[in-house]
Amino acid sequence: MLILDVGCGTKPKGHVNIDTMQEWDNDSSNLKKIRNFVIADGMHLPFKKKVFDLVSCIMTLEHFIDPAAAIRDFTYVAHRAYLVVPNNPIVKDSPTHLYSWSQTSFHNFLKLFYDTISITTGTLNIQSIDHIFMKIINKIPLFRIPLTRFISKFLAMNIYAMCSDPRI
């Protein structure tokens, strides 16, 4: 499986890794350590159609000037996409966060581009207190949805989406 990591930063996880380096504080010393690194933005991917099996874009899409253009490019270069964005209630005033979504609004946005979407809310850190809370809450079906909404307003929850069957 060939993976493209869009917005890889200094911790790339793909077979090919791209970033604009805008938020790297001019530190290019790590570039030699990043395999198959390409300086590019996610809205203008320099790759052929369906060359990747998966595009991974973790905590980056909210920084794009045009996230729809980025998703269109993702659907062009890959069969599937794995996307992680901050949950709307926890987004603080950040000059680099141009967009924010709730789980529902992110799902509706992605439906414009993909037929199959699996979406969940959680954290990137499996040892965090909110991850432990979510494991407990998921065992209480009656209160799962209201408790998840309540906790996501106060803890750093993220929205995870696995998308396939691109429409474009």
One Martini backbone bead per residue (centre of mass of N, CA, C, O) as a GRO file, in nm:
protein
  168
    1MET     BB    1   0.093   0.039   0.026
    2LEU     BB    2   0.055   0.369  -0.085
    3ILE     BB    3   0.159   0.667   0.097
    4LEU     BB    4   0.032   0.996   0.151
    5ASP     BB    5   0.171   1.276   0.331
    6VAL     BB    6  -0.012   1.553   0.426
    7GLY     BB    7   0.149   1.748   0.634
    8CYS     BB    8   0.402   1.604   0.789
    9GLY     BB    9   0.632   1.749   0.878
   10THR     BB   10   0.871   1.604   1.113
   11LYS     BB   11   0.650   1.335   1.106
   12PRO     BB   12   0.656   1.107   0.895
   13LYS     BB   13   0.425   0.831   0.736
   14GLY     BB   14   0.509   0.806   0.443
   15HIS     BB   15   0.632   0.732   0.128
   16VAL     BB   16   0.516   1.017   0.077
   17ASN     BB   17   0.613   1.364   0.158
   18ILE     BB   18   0.431   1.666   0.241
   19ASP     BB   19   0.518   2.025   0.251
   20THR     BB   20   0.562   2.381   0.303
   21MET     BB   21   0.726   2.485   0.571
   22GLN     BB   22   0.583   2.736   0.722
   23GLU     BB   23   0.597   2.591   1.036
   24TRP     BB   24   0.937   2.540   1.075
   25ASP     BB   25   1.130   2.780   1.139
   26ASN     BB   26   1.356   2.734   0.918
   27ASP     BB   27   1.389   2.409   0.956
   28SER     BB   28   1.597   2.202   0.737
   29SER     BB   29   1.751   1.964   0.894
   30ASN     BB   30   1.517   1.731   0.853
   31LEU     BB   31   1.504   1.669   0.542
   32LYS     BB   32   1.710   1.424   0.524
   33LYS     BB   33   1.512   1.231   0.706
   34ILE     BB   34   1.302   1.257   0.479
   35ARG     BB   35   1.132   1.057   0.286
   36ASN     BB   36   1.017   1.159   0.004
   37PHE     BB   37   1.035   1.480  -0.023
   38VAL     BB   38   0.783   1.743  -0.080
   39ILE     BB   39   0.732   2.064  -0.190
   40ALA     BB   40   0.391   2.129  -0.101
   41ASP     BB   41   0.053   2.153  -0.148
   42GLY     BB   42  -0.271   2.007  -0.105
   43MET     BB   43  -0.401   2.173  -0.369
   44HIS     BB   44  -0.121   2.084  -0.555
   45LEU     BB   45  -0.066   1.790  -0.666
   46PRO     BB   46   0.231   1.622  -0.821
   47PHE     BB   47   0.030   1.380  -0.934
   48LYS     BB   48  -0.103   1.109  -1.045
   49LYS     BB   49  -0.357   0.913  -1.107
   50LYS     BB   50  -0.392   0.681  -0.862
   51VAL     BB   51  -0.094   0.631  -0.719
   52PHE     BB   52  -0.248   0.601  -0.448
   53ASP     BB   53  -0.408   0.443  -0.180
   54LEU     BB   54  -0.329   0.680   0.040
   55VAL     BB   55  -0.437   0.965   0.219
   56SER     BB   56  -0.271   1.160   0.470
   57CYS     BB   57  -0.445   1.404   0.697
   58ILE     BB   58  -0.305   1.545   0.990
   59MET     BB   59  -0.379   1.836   1.120
   60THR     BB   60  -0.428   2.032   0.828
   61LEU     BB   61  -0.700   2.118   0.680
   62GLU     BB   62  -0.755   2.385   0.862
   63HIS     BB   63  -0.510   2.547   0.695
   64PHE     BB   64  -0.654   2.567   0.438
   65ILE     BB   65  -0.786   2.777   0.210
   66ASP     BB   66  -0.895   2.509   0.026
   67PRO     BB   67  -1.028   2.214   0.117
   68ALA     BB   68  -1.174   2.127  -0.144
   69ALA     BB   69  -0.923   2.120  -0.325
   70ALA     BB   70  -0.778   1.906  -0.163
   71ILE     BB   71  -0.987   1.679  -0.186
   72ARG     BB   72  -0.983   1.665  -0.491
   73ASP     BB   73  -0.684   1.577  -0.501
   74PHE     BB   74  -0.714   1.323  -0.331
   75THR     BB   75  -0.915   1.180  -0.531
   76TYR     BB   76  -0.706   1.176  -0.768
   77VAL     BB   77  -0.440   1.025  -0.619
   78ALA     BB   78  -0.658   0.847  -0.446
   79HIS     BB   79  -0.870   0.597  -0.311
   80ARG     BB   80  -0.801   0.707  -0.018
   81ALA     BB   81  -0.882   0.865   0.312
   82TYR     BB   82  -0.709   1.012   0.599
   83LEU     BB   83  -0.872   1.218   0.845
   84VAL     BB   84  -0.771   1.492   1.070
   85VAL     BB   85  -0.962   1.700   1.295
   86PRO     BB   86  -1.074   1.937   1.478
   87ASN     BB   87  -1.309   2.000   1.696
   88ASN     BB   88  -1.506   2.268   1.707
   89PRO     BB   89  -1.525   2.337   2.025
   90ILE     BB   90  -1.183   2.345   2.053
   91VAL     BB   91  -1.138   2.580   1.879
   92LYS     BB   92  -0.921   2.827   1.871
   93ASP     BB   93  -0.771   3.123   1.836
   94SER     BB   94  -0.622   3.073   1.521
   95PRO     BB   95  -0.450   3.193   1.249
   96THR     BB   96  -0.417   2.888   1.110
   97HIS     BB   97  -0.727   2.844   1.155
   98LEU     BB   98  -0.971   2.853   0.901
   99TYR     BB   99  -1.120   2.586   1.003
  100SER     BB  100  -1.428   2.424   1.125
  101TRP     BB  101  -1.571   2.122   1.278
  102SER     BB  102  -1.802   1.898   1.302
  103GLN     BB  103  -1.897   1.588   1.263
  104THR     BB  104  -2.134   1.656   1.073
  105SER     BB  105  -2.000   1.870   0.885
  106PHE     BB  106  -1.771   1.687   0.789
  107HIS     BB  107  -1.943   1.469   0.664
  108ASN     BB  108  -2.092   1.655   0.463
  109PHE     BB  109  -1.840   1.748   0.315
  110LEU     BB  110  -1.735   1.458   0.227
  111LYS     BB  111  -1.995   1.377   0.056
  112LEU     BB  112  -1.900   1.545  -0.199
  113PHE     BB  113  -1.645   1.312  -0.253
  114TYR     BB  114  -1.774   1.058  -0.096
  115ASP     BB  115  -1.945   0.750  -0.043
  116THR     BB  116  -1.739   0.647   0.187
  117ILE     BB  117  -1.785   0.701   0.550
  118SER     BB  118  -1.580   0.700   0.844
  119ILE     BB  119  -1.675   0.839   1.169
  120THR     BB  120  -1.494   0.984   1.450
  121THR     BB  121  -1.424   1.041   1.800
  122GLY     BB  122  -1.111   1.167   1.954
  123THR     BB  123  -0.771   1.083   2.006
  124LEU     BB  124  -0.421   1.060   1.962
  125ASN     BB  125  -0.402   0.978   2.272
  126ILE     BB  126  -0.435   0.669   2.442
  127GLN     BB  127  -0.351   0.796   2.746
  128SER     BB  128  -0.567   0.984   2.779
  129ILE     BB  129  -0.840   1.090   2.955
  130ASP     BB  130  -1.040   1.106   2.712
  131HIS     BB  131  -0.999   0.816   2.618
  132ILE     BB  132  -1.100   0.683   2.873
  133PHE     BB  133  -1.382   0.810   2.871
  134MET     BB  134  -1.468   0.692   2.594
  135LYS     BB  135  -1.457   0.395   2.676
  136ILE     BB  136  -1.677   0.421   2.891
  137ILE     BB  137  -1.907   0.551   2.723
  138ASN     BB  138  -1.930   0.316   2.505
  139LYS     BB  139  -2.067   0.126   2.743
  140ILE     BB  140  -2.312   0.359   2.734
  141PRO     BB  141  -2.557   0.386   2.513
  142LEU     BB  142  -2.765   0.598   2.627
  143PHE     BB  143  -2.513   0.830   2.685
  144ARG     BB  144  -2.307   0.865   2.451
  145ILE     BB  145  -2.386   1.124   2.292
  146PRO     BB  146  -2.411   1.342   2.520
  147LEU     BB  147  -2.129   1.286   2.647
  148THR     BB  148  -1.958   1.341   2.397
  149ARG     BB  149  -2.042   1.636   2.363
  150PHE     BB  150  -1.953   1.735   2.639
  151ILE     BB  151  -1.651   1.646   2.630
  152SER     BB  152  -1.572   1.789   2.353
  153LYS     BB  153  -1.588   2.083   2.485
  154PHE     BB  154  -1.330   2.017   2.705
  155LEU     BB  155  -1.179   1.830   2.514
  156ALA     BB  156  -0.931   1.712   2.283
  157MET     BB  157  -1.099   1.651   2.019
  158ASN     BB  158  -1.130   1.445   1.730
  159ILE     BB  159  -1.167   1.394   1.379
  160TYR     BB  160  -1.230   1.087   1.209
  161ALA     BB  161  -1.158   0.987   0.860
  162MET     BB  162  -1.270   0.733   0.633
  163CYS     BB  163  -1.222   0.732   0.280
  164SER     BB  164  -1.417   0.621  -0.007
  165ASP     BB  165  -1.525   0.633  -0.310
  166PRO     BB  166  -1.480   0.847  -0.522
  167ARG     BB  167  -1.656   1.092  -0.720
  168ILE     BB  168  -1.396   1.219  -0.892
   0.00000   0.00000   0.00000
